[in-house]
């Protein structure tokens, strides 16, 4: 009896990831290979649900889009945001032409606006309602040396910028929807329909390839070598794991950055073994940290102590410190107000997080270790059920987790310490 060969999905010409350009073609022959390189990784990650949001609901997070945006965001970070591609830039649709929101963390610290500042990394840069705020998947710019990612016009501080938007790109993974209102908005951002492209992704793997990918994600530890420019996007063939296979290792990912780079950037292993629903890193505690690579775990050693044991945060007002006290009373961690303010200033600088947004963070997880000399990680946030990724020094993550927890248990006091809102309520601790 003849063996039936697995078939690729209809319309495919390969057994990998393919992309079809619709609307306007992409402006440069290199654009599609670059975007498909990211999509090839992203297509292998599922949609997941995030448990235990503060309002009692379960939030959704599309890992495909998050991973693709994060890979572009890491490239931006490594190039000091002077890069041809920009992921999920927020645009103000009340302006004509629509204006990108620029980093607010810089302008807050000085009276003179910096015309060269990057675009904001936060999904809610203003009080605009949903219909007046848009985040295209990708912006391709004309000149990478200019950080401005929009048409010619003034930014929100009145500084004029030349036209630097070459293309607005919507990336559609299988199952993604794309409404007419969204298309009209993106054409406004682009300036005209000739500067708006859609890249439709087809997952052309057959059932056998999908099963091998599933097994790979569960069991394989990559050992491939990187070339001097970037890392290959095609996963190597599956090899049977030995007896008691340890947890998956982080997967090397395609990243372009300054050289030398001592090791590949890697997507952390938790993304390879997610189930239908997961808890946040804060709720998983030390277990969540143990899912991460050894390099990242080292930066979270102190956080694992208080996340992985029962205890409470207590405010010592006379000493201007926060203490975490274990339930047994045998362990105490201390963070002074001065330390928290210093951490917060750095977090603001790298992420554009505001106090209002800090309070809304529902979920946080380490996504990518960028592989540069100064240890830097891409952190995924779920903020009001919108996923966003930012790159920050790994040394800040433990302090950021403390800030997120204190925002949950004692918001008014924390806000007054960080310089935002005067305390109007008594201290609560838990």
WOSULDA-V702287 format. One record per pair of residues at least 6 apart in sequence whose ideal C-beta (glycine too) atoms are under 8 Angstrom apart, sorted by the first residue. I is the first residue (numbers start at 0). J is the second residue. Records with the same first field share a line. If there is no record, write none. Layout:
I: J + J
This chain:
5: 205 + 206 + 207 + 208
6: 205
7: 13 + 14 + 203 + 204 + 205
8: 201 + 202 + 203 + 205
10: 201
11: 17 + 201 + 203
12: 203
13: 203
14: 203 + 204 + 205 + 208
15: 39 + 203 + 204 + 233
16: 35 + 38 + 39 + 42 + 200 + 201 + 202 + 203 + 204
17: 35 + 200 + 201 + 203
18: 31 + 34 + 35 + 38 + 198 + 199 + 200 + 201
19: 198 + 199 + 201
20: 31 + 196 + 197 + 198 + 199
21: 196 + 197 + 199
22: 192 + 195 + 196 + 197
23: 166 + 192 + 193 + 194 + 195 + 196
24: 196
25: 31 + 34 + 139 + 166 + 168 + 196 + 198
26: 139 + 165 + 166
27: 139
30: 139 + 166 + 168
31: 198
33: 84
34: 84 + 137 + 168 + 170 + 198
35: 198 + 200
36: 229 + 232 + 253
37: 66 + 67 + 70 + 71 + 253
38: 67 + 170 + 172 + 198 + 200
39: 232 + 233
40: 66 + 67 + 70 + 232 + 250 + 252 + 253 + 266
41: 62 + 63 + 64 + 66 + 67 + 70 + 172
42: 63 + 172 + 200 + 202
43: 212 + 216 + 234
44: 62 + 63 + 65 + 66 + 270 + 273
45: 62 + 63 + 273
46: 59 + 60 + 61 + 62 + 63
47: 59 + 60 + 62 + 273 + 274 + 275 + 276 + 277
48: 57 + 58 + 59 + 60 + 275 + 276 + 277
49: 57 + 58 + 59 + 60 + 276 + 277 + 278 + 279 + 361 + 362 + 381
50: 57 + 276 + 277 + 278 + 279 + 282
51: 278 + 279 + 282
52: 58 + 361 + 362 + 381 + 384
53: 361 + 407
57: 276
58: 361 + 362 + 381 + 384
59: 384
60: 362 + 379 + 381 + 386
61: 386
62: 270 + 273
63: 172
64: 136 + 170 + 172 + 386
65: 366 + 379 + 386 + 388
66: 266 + 270 + 366
67: 86 + 136 + 170
68: 86 + 87 + 136 + 388
69: 86 + 366 + 367 + 377 + 379 + 388
70: 252 + 253 + 254 + 367
71: 84 + 85 + 86 + 137
72: 86 + 120 + 377 + 388 + 389 + 390
73: 254 + 256 + 264 + 367 + 369 + 377 + 390
74: 82 + 84 + 254 + 255 + 256
75: 82 + 84 + 85 + 86 + 117
76: 369 + 375 + 377 + 390
77: 254 + 255 + 256 + 257 + 369 + 371
78: 143 + 255 + 256 + 257
80: 117 + 118 + 146
81: 143 + 144 + 145 + 146
82: 140 + 143
83: 139 + 140 + 143
84: 137 + 138 + 139 + 140
85: 118 + 137 + 138 + 140 + 148
86: 136 + 137
87: 122 + 134 + 135 + 136 + 387
88: 99 + 100 + 118 + 119 + 134 + 135 + 138 + 148 + 149
89: 99 + 100 + 118 + 119 + 121 + 122 + 124 + 132 + 133 + 134
90: 97 + 98 + 99 + 100 + 132 + 133 + 134 + 135 + 149 + 188
91: 97 + 98 + 99 + 100 + 125 + 127 + 131 + 132 + 155
92: 127 + 130 + 131 + 132 + 133 + 184 + 187 + 188
93: 127 + 131
94: 152
95: 187
96: 149 + 150 + 151 + 152 + 187 + 188 + 190
97: 133 + 149 + 150 + 184 + 187 + 188
98: 149 + 152 + 153 + 154 + 155
99: 118 + 147 + 148 + 149 + 154
100: 118 + 119 + 124 + 125 + 155
101: 116 + 117 + 118 + 119 + 147 + 154 + 155 + 156
102: 116 + 117 + 118 + 119 + 120 + 351
103: 119 + 124 + 351 + 353
104: 347 + 348 + 349 + 350 + 351
105: 113 + 116 + 348
106: 112 + 113 + 116 + 156
107: 347
108: 348
112: 154 + 156 + 157 + 158
114: 147 + 154 + 158 + 160
115: 146
116: 146
117: 146
118: 146 + 148
119: 351
120: 350 + 351 + 387 + 389
121: 350 + 351 + 352 + 353 + 356 + 382 + 387
122: 134 + 382 + 385 + 387
123: 132 + 356 + 382 + 383 + 385
124: 132 + 351
125: 132
133: 181 + 184 + 185 + 188
135: 167 + 168 + 169 + 185 + 188
136: 168 + 169 + 170
137: 167 + 168 + 169 + 170
138: 148 + 164 + 166 + 167 + 168
139: 164 + 165 + 166 + 168
140: 147 + 148 + 163 + 164 + 165
141: 162 + 163 + 164 + 165
142: 163
145: 160 + 161 + 163
147: 154 + 160 + 161 + 163
148: 163 + 164
149: 160 + 162 + 163 + 164 + 188
150: 162 + 164 + 188 + 190
151: 159 + 160 + 161 + 162
152: 159 + 160
153: 159 + 160
154: 160
164: 188 + 189 + 190 + 194
165: 194
166: 189 + 194 + 195 + 196
167: 185 + 186 + 188 + 189 + 194 + 195 + 196
168: 196 + 197 + 198
169: 177 + 181 + 182 + 185 + 195 + 196 + 197 + 198
170: 197 + 198 + 200
171: 177 + 197 + 198 + 199 + 200
172: 200 + 202
173: 200 + 201 + 202
177: 197
182: 195
185: 195
186: 192 + 195
189: 195
204: 212
211: 236 + 237
212: 234
214: 237
215: 234 + 237
216: 247 + 271 + 272
217: 247 + 271 + 272
218: 237 + 240 + 244 + 247
219: 235 + 237 + 238 + 240 + 247
220: 244 + 245 + 247 + 248
221: 235 + 248 + 250 + 251
223: 230 + 231 + 235 + 251
225: 231 + 251 + 263
227: 258
228: 255
229: 253 + 254 + 255
230: 251 + 252 + 253 + 254 + 263 + 264
231: 253
232: 253
234: 250
246: 268 + 272 + 290
247: 268 + 271 + 272
248: 265 + 268 + 292
249: 265 + 266 + 267 + 268 + 292 + 368
250: 265 + 266 + 268 + 271
251: 263 + 264 + 265
252: 263 + 264 + 265 + 266 + 367
254: 260 + 263 + 264 + 369 + 370
256: 264 + 369 + 371
257: 371
260: 370 + 371
261: 370 + 371 + 372
262: 370
263: 370
264: 367 + 368 + 369 + 370
265: 292 + 367 + 368 + 370
266: 366 + 367
267: 290 + 291 + 292 + 295 + 365 + 366 + 367 + 368
268: 290 + 291 + 292
269: 277 + 287 + 290 + 291 + 364 + 365
270: 366
272: 290
277: 283
278: 287
279: 287 + 361 + 362 + 363 + 364 + 381
280: 287 + 288 + 306 + 362 + 363 + 364 + 365 + 400
281: 287 + 306 + 362 + 363 + 400 + 403 + 404
283: 290 + 306
284: 303 + 306 + 307 + 308
285: 303 + 304 + 306 + 307 + 308
286: 307
287: 306 + 364
288: 296 + 299 + 302 + 303 + 306 + 307
289: 296 + 303
291: 299 + 365
292: 368
294: 368 + 374 + 393
295: 365 + 368 + 374 + 376 + 393
296: 303
298: 374 + 376 + 393 + 394 + 396 + 397
299: 396 + 397 + 400
301: 332 + 397
302: 396 + 397 + 400 + 401
304: 330 + 332
305: 323 + 325 + 332
306: 400
308: 325 + 326 + 330
309: 325 + 326
310: 323 + 324 + 325 + 326 + 330
311: 323 + 324 + 326 + 428 + 429
312: 321 + 322 + 323 + 404 + 405 + 408 + 409 + 428 + 429
313: 321 + 322 + 323 + 324 + 428
314: 321 + 409 + 412 + 426 + 428
315: 321 + 322
316: 426
319: 335 + 336 + 337
320: 333 + 334 + 335 + 336
321: 333 + 334 + 335 + 336 + 339 + 401 + 405
322: 331 + 332 + 333
323: 330 + 331 + 332
324: 330 + 331
325: 331
334: 398 + 401
336: 416
338: 398
339: 398 + 401 + 402 + 405 + 413 + 416 + 417
340: 416 + 417 + 418
342: 395 + 398 + 399 + 401 + 402
343: 402 + 417
345: 391 + 392 + 395
346: 352 + 391 + 395 + 398 + 399 + 402
347: 353
349: 389 + 390 + 391 + 392 + 395
350: 389 + 391
351: 389
354: 414 + 417 + 419 + 420
356: 382
357: 402 + 403 + 406
358: 406 + 410 + 414
359: 382 + 383
360: 380 + 381 + 382 + 403 + 406
361: 381 + 382 + 383 + 384
362: 379 + 380 + 381
363: 378 + 379 + 380 + 381 + 399 + 400 + 403
364: 378 + 379
365: 376 + 377 + 378 + 379 + 396
366: 376 + 377 + 378 + 379 + 388
367: 376 + 377 + 388 + 390
368: 374 + 375 + 376 + 393
369: 375 + 376 + 377 + 390
373: 392
374: 392 + 393 + 394
375: 390 + 391 + 392 + 393
376: 390 + 391 + 392 + 393 + 396
377: 388 + 389 + 390
378: 388 + 389 + 390 + 391 + 396 + 399
379: 386 + 387 + 388
380: 386 + 387 + 388 + 389
391: 399
402: 413
405: 413
406: 413 + 414
408: 427 + 428 + 429
409: 426 + 427 + 428
411: 420 + 422 + 423 + 424
412: 422 + 424 + 426
414: 420 + 422
415: 421 + 422
